[in-house]
Each structure stands twice: as structure tokens, then as C-alpha cells.
Amino acid sequence: MIEFEPVIGLEVHAQLLTNSKAFCSCSAEYGALPNTQTCPVCLGHPGALPVLNENLLNFIIKMGIATNCKIREISTFARKNYFYPDLPKGYQITQYEDPICYDGFIEIELSETERKRIGIIRIHMEEDAGKSIHDLDIDTLVDLNRSGVPLIEIVSEPDIRSAQEAYKYLTSIKQILLYLGICTGNMEEGALRCDANISVRPIGNSKFGTKTEVKNLNSFRNVEKAIEYEIQRQIEVIRNGGNIHQETRLWDAASQTTRPMRSKEFAHDYRYFPEPDLVKVKVSNERLDSIRSSIPELPLARKQRLIDQYGIPHYDASIFVEDHNLADYYEHCCSYLAVKSQKTFKLVSNWLMTEVMRILSERKIDINELGLNPKFVAEIVDYLSEDKISSRIAKDIFPEVLQNNMSPAKIIEERSLVQISDSSALETLIDEVLANNQDSIEKYKSGRKNVFGFFVGQVMEKMKGKANPKLVTEILRKKLDD
């Protein structure tokens, strides 16, 4: 039986975080009342002239540099002509023949040790259309607030070979956008949209198969599921003697299937021609240098640095770089440590991924909204690393630290919570516990090893939880097993 491989390319639209729209001064803020953020330019009134938003230009250059693209010195806008109710001008201003960013790539991680390069054909500027709202009780309604909102479209090479690779690529694109601060990445609000071009071919064949484009992908998981479904659908069609038709299909999340939408358009269907109302875009070396100097450390590079600098596992670093604010917070915590070592760096990581992230999840907030001084996390870790407090005491005082914004060191000292690590004092107390529980000693020596926990509990109770549990365990085992 012939085996097939998928060939996948993604087209990602990202809405940019500019205050105003791409070619007019209307607000681009999300969530306003319908049709309250419009003007003659974005409504397509005759004679209204567009003017390029400078931040749209700066933001796309940022993305181009971050994705290793070449930046075109001179580029132009074009009109993409089609009719739809939410496109009042009857055309969309975009770029066609000479996109400003081209011939780039990003790397994705296939595993801890393997990376893959995904090429980027182009990144171009364009404006968004409005939004059609289908209300069965009334009619199709149109909200033009989104009309003219600035977008960039990121078109990948057909280098992706599985749904999982597509998911990783899309995740990486989102992380870069967030690190650059140019997009919210929110797919539910339409700030990030993805269309997938999918075909299959016999393994070893260099010729591409007929592709379909899948739309209506409103979450990362739906992108993955839709691609998996479409790959299998195409393989089954071919194996059953059928042909794949070049078409646009919609992903139906309810049925977990794709269905035909329309035959696939070609470039000539849109009758592209140069936009006569906008001048050519010229990118100076000064602008390029200024933007390049503002590019922050990007996710993949930061992940590797966290692993190398702090000695934390790949998994921990991956969790932190998903949110650059969380990665910043981790590094701030580490900077306050009294003793900086791989042990304490890992303890900070453990504390953030358990106690802190649990609270973030419960409250549905991000780290910047928590209001927890990173110095306080470092204090807790310092006490833990030096065995001055137990993990139980650390967890007990943490809610108070968080609620009252109090220093853990102050709480620990005021309440005399520093655990006792005096082996002679502990040995005296353990001898007393053992002397009072001869029957339990007999049970332990007869093979009932679970009794050991009883002895630990008795010692900890007498010491009001302040005994060093590790030392207690060591002394008890020595006395019981001798």
C-alpha cells in the first residue's frame, strides 16, 4: 500500500496593537459598540483618502527582523478586489507583488534535542474587513468597527509535515508576536487567525498534491484537529480512486470534520492592481537600525539561556517562556537569592510552578496581577535551601505573605518558626517518643514499616512542626534499624 506524507503551509493573520486603524485615525480598540469606530475612510466613502499608520510599518518590520526576513527597501500597496457585505470599499488594501518582508524562517522544537526550520515566504501589511453577524431572527448584520484595522499576514513555506508541527509553528509565531508586544495573540477575539493549506503526496514524491485551504480555525487545538482530519480525508479519497479538488473548506468543530465552502480562488480572481492613493513605502537604514535595536530576546533563545544560566530542566524553561512576564518574574526572584546555586534556582522554579501558578490558575490572572514581591519568593527559597524551615511551614505562611504583602523572613522570625536542626536535642526527644511506644517498635521490627510515619508524626507534634523532618527521619531510621 502506498504511504502518503502531508505537505502543509499556514497563513497567519495577526491584528496589530496600534491605537488607530491602518489608514485612518479611527480607534482600533476591540469591543466597542457596533459601528461606533468608523469614518469616511474605513467606510469607503468616495473621495476619502487613506494615510499609512506609521506603527503598522514599524511593527511589521519588527516581526520581519524577528523571523529572519529580508526587509524590502521599497514596497507598494495593492487593491485586492472582491465583493462581500463587510467590505464597504469593494476592495481590500494589501500588498501583492513586493511584500515588505520576505524570505525568512523560524525554528520550532520537535523535541528537547531536535529543531526544525520552517521557511516564511512573506509577511505583508493589509487592512481587515468588517464583521458579518448572522442573526436568524433579523438578517445578516454588519459591524464595520473592524474595517480598516491593521493586520500582517505571515505566509509560511510548505515545510510543515504534520499537524503537531503546525501546532508548534503557530505557537512559536504567537510567542514571537507577544514578546515583540505587537499583538495580543487572542484567537477568540480574532487578533490571531490561521488558514491551513494542506495536500498529501506519496512518500518520496517531490511533486505537490492538490491542496485544499481550511478556514474557521479559532483555536490552536482546532488547527491541529482540522489538519489531522483533512490529511486523513485526502488520503482516503485518493485510495478510493477519487481526486482532490482545489477548494476552500470550513472546519466544523461540532462534528470535527471539514466541509466544502467554495472553489479555491486564484490570484487573478482578485484583479490585483497598484493602490493609487498610497505612495510607495521606503524603509531607511536608520529606521531599520532603530527597530533592530529594540528587538527583545526571543522565546527560543531565552529558553536555551534559562537552561544554560540557571541549570533548570527543559520542561521548566518551556513553561516560563510561554509567558514572557512569568519568565521575567522567575529571573527577578533568582536575582534576590542570598545563595545563588543550581539548587536554589531549581527551588524557585518548583515554587513558581506549584504554589504560585496554582493561585494564578485559581484566580484566572497573570503574574503581574498577583502583586507578589519576587523578593519574598527568594526569601522563602533561601530558608528552604538552608533547611531553616520545612516545606510545610513555607506553605502555611504563604497565604499570609500573599494577602498582607508581608516579608516571609519577618513572619518566620516573629513566630519562631525556624526549624530545629540540633541533632542532640532531637535525639533526646526521639528517645523519649520511642520509650513511650514500645508496642509500635515491635510492630515496626516485625515488618510493619508503615508504623515509621507514626513515629515521625509524634516527634513533629511534640516539636510543634519545627523539627527538621529530614534530620528526624535520619535519626529515627538509625535507631529503629540498628
RODO-2510 file (C-alpha; in nm, 4 decimals, decimal comma):
residues 482
     n   res          X          Y          Z
     1     m     0,0000     0,0000     0,0000
     2     i     0,1261     0,3459    -0,0931
     3     e     0,2127     0,5568     0,2076
     4     f     0,1472     0,9297     0,1985
     5     e     0,3009     1,2338     0,3626
     6     p     0,1250     1,5665     0,4218
     7     v     0,2529     1,8978     0,2896
     8     i     0,1255     2,1906     0,4950
     9     g     0,1622     2,5660     0,4811
    10     l    -0,0016     2,8143     0,7186
    11     e    -0,1294     3,1652     0,6537
    12     v    -0,1458     3,3559     0,9830
    13     h    -0,3199     3,6909     1,0186
    14     a    -0,2185     3,8945     1,3234
    15     q    -0,4065     4,2062     1,4308
    16     l    -0,1592     4,4687     1,5457
    17     l    -0,1713     4,6606     1,8728
    18     t    -0,1861     5,0058     1,7213
    19     n    -0,4147     5,2684     1,8738
    20     s    -0,5663     5,3609     1,5390
    21     k    -0,6515     5,1805     1,2178
    22     a    -0,4220     5,1085     0,9265
    23     f    -0,5141     5,4035     0,7055
    24     c    -0,7255     5,6378     0,9186
    25     s    -0,7369     5,7782     1,2725
    26     c    -1,0333     5,5691     1,3962
    27     s    -0,9727     5,3684     1,7129
    28     a    -0,8676     5,0059     1,6614
    29     e    -0,9691     4,9040     2,0147
    30     y    -1,1635     4,5787     2,0435
    31     g    -1,5116     4,5558     2,1973
    32     a    -1,6760     4,8915     2,1230
    33     l    -2,0443     4,9195     2,0306
    34     p    -2,1040     4,8207     1,6663
    35     n    -2,0282     5,0824     1,4039
    36     t    -1,9047     5,3450     1,6515
    37     q    -1,5413     5,3408     1,5347
    38     t    -1,5781     5,4377     1,1703
    39     c    -1,5103     5,7308     0,9387
    40     p    -1,5359     5,8041     0,5641
    41     v    -1,2010     5,6299     0,5020
    42     c    -1,2841     5,2931     0,6583
    43     l    -1,6447     5,3155     0,5356
    44     g    -1,5207     5,3515     0,1793
    45     h    -1,6816     5,6863     0,1016
    46     p    -1,5891     5,8275    -0,2399
    47     g    -1,3021     6,0745    -0,2246
    48     a    -1,1789     5,9695     0,1204
    49     l    -0,8021     5,9171     0,1090
    50     p    -0,6024     5,6668     0,3193
    51     v    -0,2848     5,7576     0,5097
    52     l    -0,0470     5,4848     0,6329
    53     n    -0,0228     5,4316     1,0091
    54     e     0,3495     5,4564     1,0917
    55     n     0,3209     5,1990     1,3712
    56     l     0,1861     4,9438     1,1234
    57     l     0,5107     4,9884     0,9324
    58     n     0,7285     4,9716     1,2449
    59     f     0,5507     4,6644     1,3808
    60     i     0,5761     4,4625     1,0606
    61     i     0,9470     4,5437     1,0341
    62     k     0,9864     4,4192     1,3941
    63     m     0,8176     4,0927     1,3013
    64     g     1,0248     4,0636     0,9866
    65     i     1,3518     4,1050     1,1751
    66     a     1,2387     3,8605     1,4467
    67     t     1,1607     3,5969     1,1822
    68     n     1,4885     3,6416     0,9939
    69     c     1,3215     3,8022     0,6916
    70     k     1,4807     4,0288     0,4390
    71     i     1,3296     4,3767     0,4539
    72     r     1,2478     4,5334     0,1197
    73     e     1,3756     4,8884     0,0853
    74     i     1,0810     4,9971    -0,1315
    75     s     0,7419     4,8261    -0,1353
    76     t     0,3952     4,9161    -0,2556
    77     f     0,0312     4,8596    -0,1706
    78     a    -0,2260     4,6919    -0,3926
    79     r    -0,6015     4,6586    -0,4128
    80     k    -0,7474     4,3119    -0,3733
    81     n    -1,0912     4,3274    -0,5314
    82     y    -1,3821     4,1172    -0,4142
    83     f    -1,7406     4,1747    -0,3072
    84     y    -1,8651     4,0955     0,0398
    85     p    -2,1124     4,2801     0,2636
    86     d    -1,8490     4,3612     0,5284
    87     l    -1,6084     4,5145     0,2728
    88     p    -1,7646     4,8556     0,2018
    89     k    -1,4988     4,9721    -0,0474
    90     g    -1,5326     4,6589    -0,2584
    91     y    -1,1591     4,6024    -0,2228
    92     q    -0,9009     4,5422     0,0492
    93     i    -0,5765     4,7393     0,0692
    94     t    -0,2931     4,4873     0,0925
    95     q     0,0467     4,4117    -0,0590
    96     y     0,0934     4,1789    -0,3529
    97     e     0,3987     4,1785    -0,5779
    98     d     0,6529     4,3294    -0,3396
    99     p     0,5749     4,2449     0,0254
   100     i     0,7864     4,4385     0,2723
   101     c     0,9212     4,1228     0,4471
   102     y     1,0240     3,8097     0,2581
   103     d     1,2451     3,5010     0,2561
   104     g     1,2603     3,4400     0,6316
   105     f     1,2335     3,1468     0,8716
   106     i     1,1746     3,0435     1,2302
   107     e     1,2845     2,7344     1,4174
   108     i     1,0488     2,5050     1,6067
   109     e     1,1405     2,2431     1,8662
   110     l     1,0422     1,8898     1,7711
   111     s     1,1972     1,7576     2,0933
   112     e     1,4467     1,8689     2,3578
   113     t     1,7321     1,7972     2,1195
   114     e     1,5837     1,8416     1,7715
   115     r     1,4812     2,1600     1,5936
   116     k     1,3312     2,2189     1,2502
   117     r     1,3433     2,5294     1,0340
   118     i     1,0158     2,6462     0,8793
   119     g     1,0548     2,8933     0,5955
   120     i     0,8495     3,2116     0,5688
   121     i     0,7672     3,3198     0,2142
   122     r     0,6404     3,6666     0,3011
   123     i     0,4932     3,8957     0,5632
   124     h     0,2842     4,1789     0,4281
   125     m     0,0692     4,4659     0,5535
   126     e    -0,3042     4,4861     0,4944
   127     e    -0,6300     4,6072     0,6439
   128     d    -0,9047     4,3951     0,7950
   129     a    -1,2595     4,3700     0,6675
   130     g    -1,5671     4,4300     0,8835
   131     k    -1,7606     4,1585     1,0608
   132     s    -2,0808     3,9932     0,9409
   133     i    -2,3164     3,8865     1,2187
   134     h    -2,5706     3,6258     1,1157
   135     d    -2,8864     3,6712     1,3198
   136     l    -3,1597     3,4320     1,2071
   137     d    -3,4308     3,6368     1,3785
   138     i    -3,3381     3,9543     1,1892
   139     d    -3,0952     3,9236     0,8993
   140     t    -2,7233     3,9384     0,8354
   141     l    -2,5922     4,2408     1,0232
   142     v    -2,2612     4,4151     0,9578
   143     d    -2,0297     4,5750     1,2140
   144     l    -1,7647     4,7902     1,0464
   145     n    -1,5614     4,8700     1,3589
   146     r    -1,3031     4,6157     1,2450
   147     s    -1,2939     4,7510     0,8906
   148     g    -0,9501     4,9013     0,8365
   149     v    -0,7881     4,7519     1,1480
   150     p    -0,4172     4,6871     1,0743
   151     l    -0,3104     4,3305     1,0014
   152     i     0,0012     4,1499     0,8993
   153     e    -0,0211     3,8225     0,7098
   154     i     0,2556     3,5688     0,7682
   155     v     0,2760     3,3065     0,4920
   156     s     0,4892     3,0002     0,5588
   157     e     0,6663     2,7795     0,3099
   158     p     0,5031     2,4347     0,2690
   159     d     0,7666     2,2925     0,5063
   160     i     0,5299     2,1545     0,7711
   161     r     0,4808     1,7779     0,7678
   162     s     0,2316     1,7049     1,0463
   163     a    -0,0493     1,8577     1,2484
   164     q     0,1819     1,8598     1,5505
   165     e     0,4460     2,0586     1,3619
   166     a     0,1743     2,3044     1,2552
   167     y     0,0711     2,3460     1,6189
   168     k     0,4312     2,4096     1,7239
   169     y     0,4833     2,6580     1,4398
   170     l     0,1680     2,8512     1,5262
   171     t     0,2624     2,8520     1,8949
   172     s     0,6061     2,9902     1,8080
   173     i     0,4576     3,2645     1,5881
   174     k     0,2237     3,3659     1,8704
   175     q     0,5081     3,3734     2,1240
   176     i     0,7177     3,5964     1,8986
   177     l     0,4248     3,8368     1,8476
   178     l     0,3701     3,8547     2,2248
   179     y     0,7396     3,9053     2,3021
   180     l     0,7513     4,1888     2,0495
   181     g     0,4390     4,3409     2,2078
   182     i     0,2668     4,3922     1,8735
   183     c    -0,0346     4,1565     1,9048
   184     t    -0,2468     4,0108     2,1858
   185     g    -0,2497     3,6671     2,0212
   186     n    -0,6130     3,6222     2,1271
   187     m    -0,7783     3,3907     1,8731
   188     e    -1,1222     3,4240     2,0344
   189     e    -1,1217     3,7986     1,9640
   190     g    -0,9870     3,7475     1,6128
   191     a    -0,6484     3,9017     1,6923
   192     l    -0,4810     3,5885     1,5581
   193     r    -0,6321     3,3874     1,2724
   194     c    -0,4976     3,0930     1,0818
   195     d    -0,5798     2,9271     0,7486
   196     a    -0,4138     2,5982     0,6589
   197     n    -0,3171     2,4836     0,3077
   198     i    -0,2997     2,1047     0,3069
   199     s    -0,2119     1,8439     0,0462
   200     v    -0,0782     1,4880     0,0530
   201     r     0,1660     1,3059    -0,1742
   202     p     0,3257     0,9595    -0,1882
   203     i     0,6335     0,9442     0,0338
   204     g     0,9407     1,0080    -0,1796
   205     n     0,7496     1,2042    -0,4425
   206     s     0,8774     1,5597    -0,4872
   207     k     0,5661     1,6857    -0,6680
   208     f     0,2987     1,8505    -0,4529
   209     g    -0,0531     1,7135    -0,4483
   210     t    -0,3680     1,9215    -0,4975
   211     k    -0,4209     2,1393    -0,1938
   212     t    -0,7251     2,2476    -0,0011
   213     e    -0,7451     2,5536     0,2208
   214     v    -0,9134     2,5086     0,5580
   215     k    -1,0671     2,8103     0,7319
   216     n    -1,2639     2,8795     1,0523
   217     l    -0,9812     2,7677     1,2785
   218     n    -1,0470     2,9579     1,6004
   219     s    -0,8108     2,7828     1,8421
   220     f    -0,4707     2,6183     1,8360
   221     r    -0,6225     2,2778     1,9060
   222     n    -0,8768     2,3211     1,6267
   223     v    -0,5900     2,3964     1,3878
   224     e    -0,4291     2,0666     1,4893
   225     k    -0,7531     1,8672     1,4723
   226     a    -0,8614     2,0152     1,1383
   227     i    -0,5265     1,9371     0,9778
   228     e    -0,5301     1,5799     1,1109
   229     y    -0,8817     1,5287     0,9774
   230     e    -0,8076     1,6812     0,6364
   231     i    -0,4920     1,4716     0,5921
   232     q    -0,6846     1,1506     0,6555
   233     r    -0,9773     1,2623     0,4360
   234     q    -0,7500     1,3313     0,1406
   235     i    -0,5649     1,0003     0,1800
   236     e    -0,8947     0,8077     0,1889
   237     v    -1,0249     0,9894    -0,1221
   238     i    -0,7106     0,9036    -0,3176
   239     r    -0,7019     0,5409    -0,2000
   240     n    -1,0648     0,5014    -0,3051
   241     g    -0,9818     0,6164    -0,6563
   242     g    -1,1081     0,9737    -0,6224
   243     n    -0,9456     1,3097    -0,6900
   244     i    -0,8789     1,6011    -0,4550
   245     h    -1,0360     1,9244    -0,5750
   246     q    -0,8696     2,2568    -0,5064
   247     e    -1,1214     2,4251    -0,2814
   248     t    -1,1728     2,6157     0,0403
   249     r    -1,3206     2,4098     0,3223
   250     l    -1,4578     2,5084     0,6618
   251     w    -1,3716     2,3344     0,9869
   252     d    -1,6835     2,2318     1,1776
   253     a    -1,5777     2,1988     1,5419
   254     a    -1,9110     2,0416     1,6414
   255     s    -1,8778     1,7456     1,4021
   256     q    -1,4949     1,7528     1,3988
   257     t    -1,4972     1,7497     1,0176
   258     t    -1,4249     1,9831     0,7273
   259     r    -1,6894     2,0680     0,4662
   260     p    -1,6714     2,2450     0,1294
   261     m    -1,7168     2,6225     0,1301
   262     r    -1,6247     2,7327    -0,2227
   263     s    -1,3850     2,6554    -0,5032
   264     k    -1,0375     2,7889    -0,4311
   265     e    -0,9696     3,1360    -0,5664
   266     f    -0,6574     3,2182    -0,7646
   267     a    -0,4674     3,5461    -0,7582
   268     h    -0,6144     3,6585    -1,0909
   269     d    -0,9660     3,6238    -0,9460
   270     y    -0,8935     3,9229    -0,7221
   271     r    -0,7764     4,1512    -1,0064
   272     y    -0,4892     4,2933    -0,8050
   273     f    -0,3613     4,6314    -0,9160
   274     p    -0,1431     4,9008    -0,7507
   275     e    -0,3165     5,1159    -0,4877
   276     p    -0,3259     5,4649    -0,6472
   277     d    -0,3967     5,6566    -0,3244
   278     l    -0,0893     5,5471    -0,1277
   279     v     0,2717     5,6310    -0,2022
   280     k     0,5484     5,3733    -0,2041
   281     v     0,6853     5,2666     0,1331
   282     k     1,0560     5,3338     0,1738
   283     v     1,2445     5,1822     0,4667
   284     s     1,5568     5,3761     0,5610
   285     n     1,8649     5,2209     0,7180
   286     e     1,8120     5,4483     1,0202
   287     r     1,4634     5,3082     1,0767
   288     l     1,5897     4,9515     1,0379
   289     d     1,8736     5,0042     1,2847
   290     s     1,6435     5,1695     1,5376
   291     i     1,3874     4,8887     1,5202
   292     r     1,6536     4,6170     1,5266
   293     s     1,7960     4,7613     1,8478
   294     s     1,4510     4,7396     2,0118
   295     i     1,4025     4,3664     1,9468
   296     p     1,3974     4,1782     2,2807
   297     e     1,5422     3,8350     2,3482
   298     l     1,3074     3,5960     2,1662
   299     p     1,1430     3,2851     2,3183
   300     l     1,3633     3,0070     2,1809
   301     a     1,6850     3,1927     2,2611
   302     r     1,5564     3,2788     2,6069
   303     k     1,4600     2,9191     2,6774
   304     q     1,8104     2,7996     2,5980
   305     r     1,9645     3,0749     2,8111
   306     l     1,7451     2,9851     3,1112
   307     i     1,8588     2,6242     3,0809
   308     d     2,2253     2,7219     3,0492
   309     q     2,2319     3,0042     3,3055
   310     y     2,0127     2,8572     3,5797
   311     g     2,0515     2,4850     3,5158
   312     i     1,6761     2,4252     3,5190
   313     p     1,5248     2,1422     3,3123
   314     h     1,3970     2,1975     2,9588
   315     y     1,0386     2,1496     3,0808
   316     d     1,0650     2,4266     3,3409
   317     a     1,2175     2,6680     3,0904
   318     s     0,9428     2,5859     2,8398
   319     i     0,6738     2,6729     3,0937
   320     f     0,8348     3,0069     3,1768
   321     v     0,8935     3,1288     2,8212
   322     e     0,5296     3,0681     2,7288
   323     d     0,4634     3,3951     2,9140
   324     h     0,7455     3,6464     2,8989
   325     n     0,6115     3,8126     3,2158
   326     l     0,6467     3,4839     3,4034
   327     a     0,9992     3,4371     3,2684
   328     d     1,0825     3,7912     3,3829
   329     y     0,9391     3,7151     3,7266
   330     y     1,1429     3,3959     3,7585
   331     e     1,4639     3,5827     3,6835
   332     h     1,3743     3,8604     3,9283
   333     c     1,3198     3,6010     4,2021
   334     c     1,6577     3,4440     4,1282
   335     s     1,8296     3,7835     4,1421
   336     y     1,7187     3,8269     4,5069
   337     l     1,8509     3,4911     4,6301
   338     a     2,1095     3,5146     4,9052
   339     v     2,2775     3,1999     4,7775
   340     k     2,2704     3,1599     4,4005
   341     s     2,3184     2,7978     4,3018
   342     q     2,1592     2,5399     4,0767
   343     k     1,9788     2,4044     4,3837
   344     t     1,8192     2,7391     4,4735
   345     f     1,7395     2,8220     4,1094
   346     k     1,5527     2,4909     4,0844
   347     l     1,3727     2,5563     4,4145
   348     v     1,2496     2,8912     4,2781
   349     s     1,1284     2,7112     3,9662
   350     n     0,9491     2,4467     4,1748
   351     w     0,7833     2,7094     4,3933
   352     l     0,6586     2,9096     4,0969
   353     m     0,5260     2,6073     3,9100
   354     t     0,3383     2,4711     4,2112
   355     e     0,2271     2,7278     4,4677
   356     v     0,2331     3,0431     4,2537
   357     m     0,0919     2,9039     3,9294
   358     r    -0,1810     2,7224     4,1229
   359     i    -0,3038     3,0573     4,2548
   360     l    -0,2761     3,2166     3,9099
   361     s    -0,4921     2,9364     3,7721
   362     e    -0,7489     2,9608     4,0520
   363     r    -0,7838     3,3377     4,0172
   364     k    -0,7504     3,3372     3,6380
   365     i    -0,4899     3,6142     3,6475
   366     d    -0,1359     3,6587     3,5215
   367     i     0,1766     3,7036     3,7293
   368     n     0,1700     4,0842     3,7043
   369     e    -0,1759     4,0906     3,8642
   370     l    -0,0739     3,8750     4,1606
   371     g     0,1128     4,1530     4,3413
   372     l     0,3676     3,9183     4,4985
   373     n     0,7092     4,0758     4,5521
   374     p     0,9683     3,8441     4,3883
   375     k     1,1976     3,9168     4,6823
   376     f     0,9521     3,7295     4,9083
   377     v     0,9718     3,4162     4,6931
   378     a     1,3501     3,4368     4,7157
   379     e     1,3292     3,4641     5,0967
   380     i     1,1149     3,1509     5,1193
   381     v     1,3576     2,9613     4,8948
   382     d     1,6572     3,0797     5,0971
   383     y     1,5009     2,9465     5,4183
   384     l     1,4092     2,6176     5,2484
   385     s     1,7503     2,5685     5,0894
   386     e     1,9241     2,6146     5,4254
   387     d     1,6774     2,3788     5,5980
   388     k     1,5684     2,6594     5,8288
   389     i     1,2008     2,5885     5,7605
   390     s     1,0148     2,2876     5,6308
   391     s     0,8079     2,2893     5,3115
   392     r     0,5005     2,2561     5,5343
   393     i     0,5815     2,5802     5,7195
   394     a     0,6579     2,7522     5,3882
   395     k     0,3164     2,6542     5,2531
   396     d     0,1445     2,7513     5,5783
   397     i     0,2808     3,1060     5,5796
   398     f     0,2486     3,1667     5,2055
   399     p    -0,1204     3,2764     5,2078
   400     e    -0,0356     3,5418     5,4708
   401     v     0,2654     3,6595     5,2719
   402     l     0,0424     3,6951     4,9693
   403     q    -0,2581     3,8507     5,1407
   404     n    -0,0722     4,1050     5,3533
   405     n     0,2316     4,1559     5,1303
   406     m     0,4481     4,0619     5,4284
   407     s     0,8072     3,9508     5,4285
   408     p     0,8352     3,5733     5,4944
   409     a     1,1538     3,6395     5,6926
   410     k     0,9630     3,8681     5,9282
   411     i     0,6839     3,6154     5,9816
   412     i     0,9306     3,3321     6,0422
   413     e     1,1380     3,5275     6,2938
   414     e     0,8422     3,6806     6,4812
   415     r     0,6771     3,3402     6,5288
   416     s     0,9984     3,1480     6,5933
   417     l     0,9249     2,9147     6,3032
   418     v     1,2874     2,8339     6,2245
   419     q     1,3044     2,4569     6,2414
   420     i     1,5230     2,2846     6,4948
   421     s     1,8239     2,1101     6,3428
   422     d     2,0095     2,0439     6,6685
   423     s     2,0701     1,6685     6,6394
   424     s     2,1391     1,6200     7,0125
   425     a     1,8131     1,7904     7,1123
   426     l     1,6192     1,5920     6,8543
   427     e     1,7839     1,2664     6,9619
   428     t     1,6765     1,3218     7,3224
   429     l     1,3179     1,3843     7,2126
   430     i     1,3165     1,0830     6,9782
   431     d     1,4439     0,8580     7,2592
   432     e     1,1511     0,9793     7,4694
   433     v     0,8997     0,9037     7,1914
   434     l     1,0438     0,5568     7,1362
   435     a     1,0457     0,4798     7,5096
   436     n     0,6742     0,5616     7,5291
   437     n     0,5795     0,3484     7,2262
   438     q     0,7403     0,0059     7,2786
   439     d     0,4443    -0,1742     7,1175
   440     s     0,4847     0,0313     6,7975
   441     i     0,8558    -0,0506     6,7929
   442     e     0,7695    -0,4215     6,7984
   443     k     0,5252    -0,3757     6,5099
   444     y     0,7937    -0,1957     6,3070
   445     k     1,0545    -0,4611     6,3719
   446     s     0,8061    -0,7341     6,2753
   447     g     0,7792    -0,5842     5,9287
   448     r     0,5051    -0,3217     5,9547
   449     k     0,7162    -0,0422     5,8090
   450     n     0,4192     0,1945     5,7778
   451     v     0,4489     0,2495     6,1551
   452     f     0,7522     0,4663     6,0780
   453     g     0,5238     0,7531     5,9820
   454     f     0,3630     0,7358     6,3261
   455     f     0,6986     0,7965     6,4944
   456     v     0,7767     1,0934     6,2655
   457     g     0,4353     1,2398     6,3417
   458     q     0,4855     1,2019     6,7179
   459     v     0,8192     1,3826     6,7058
   460     m     0,6847     1,6614     6,4848
   461     e     0,3829     1,7065     6,7120
   462     k     0,5996     1,7451     7,0206
   463     m     0,8187     1,9965     6,8351
   464     k     0,5088     2,1833     6,7047
   465     g     0,6180     2,1194     6,3461
   466     k     0,9519     2,2920     6,3913
   467     a     1,1782     1,9864     6,3862
   468     n     1,3855     1,9343     6,0740
   469     p     1,1927     1,6441     5,9158
   470     k     1,4931     1,5221     5,7192
   471     l     1,7054     1,5005     6,0327
   472     v     1,4217     1,3408     6,2298
   473     t     1,3887     1,0728     5,9617
   474     e     1,7630     1,0011     5,9618
   475     i     1,7851     0,9665     6,3419
   476     l     1,4711     0,7522     6,3654
   477     r     1,5869     0,5129     6,0930
   478     k     1,9231     0,4733     6,2584
   479     k     1,7674     0,3961     6,5958
   480     l     1,4939     0,1647     6,4634
   481     d     1,7041    -0,0264     6,2111
   482     d     2,0102    -0,0820     6,4309
***
